[in-house]
Amino acid sequence: SQTIHQWPATLVQPVGSPLSLECTVEGTSNPNLYWYRQAAGRGLQLLFYSVGIGQISSEVPQNLSASRPQDRQFILSSKKLLLSDSGFYLCAWTPPGQRKNTEAFFGQGTRLTVV
Amino acid sequence: DQQVKQNSPSLSVQEGRISILNCDYTNSMFDYFLWYKKYPAEGPTFLISISSIKDKNEDGRFTVFLNKSAKHLSLHIVPSQPGDSAVYFCAAINFGNEKLTFGTGTRLTIIP
């Protein structure tokens, strides 16, 4: 069965410090991978998505970046965090290719507080 | 550009009655639409989905309706139960680029 792991669960970081959130998927190959952020009182904002190794699509210009160094690994990074980066970050995956049904599977999320 | 919109940020419904959550979209290229339920500090949980070639899909208490001409979908929950209280997100995916876009969410409160 497929599983998705996201860590850490909570993180408190000072302004200007770097960030690295990691997400890995098990039990599937070539998944589509996604990073979302839910800021206080707001919806799920798509930050980045990837359909393959090294292929990153950026949705929101900001000081965050994403990388996919391996097929089932998706990393969200920042060189210098801003207060506005605080939020709940979620990683998700969907099966690749055309399919009869679809569902996105989510990790448990990372609560990031920038202080 | 918000391609998937949920115009009602909150909704309160009496227990046992029908809850209707609405979602509008602007991109006619979406292939599939999904509904998710989310509790605070947790990842969203999948509820039900519908293909763009269908107009209705039912699963237990949950039914999703799709009106392509109006670019509108809705989730019906009947009967509503206290455990249904959560934030509900609609989402849409385009298989061409695999972009999965979520709406802003509606907080549903079921009143006992």
Interface residues (C-beta under 8 A of the other chain):
Chain A: N32 Y34 Y36 R42 G43 L44 Q45 L46 Y49 V51 S57 F88 L90 A92 T94 P96 G97 Q98 R99 K100 N101 T102 E103 A104 F105 F106 G107 Q108 G109 R111
Chain B: Q6 D31 Y32 L34 Y36 A41 E42 G43 P44 T45 F46 S49 S51 F89 A91 I93 F95 N97 E98 K99 L100 T101 F102 G103 T104 G105
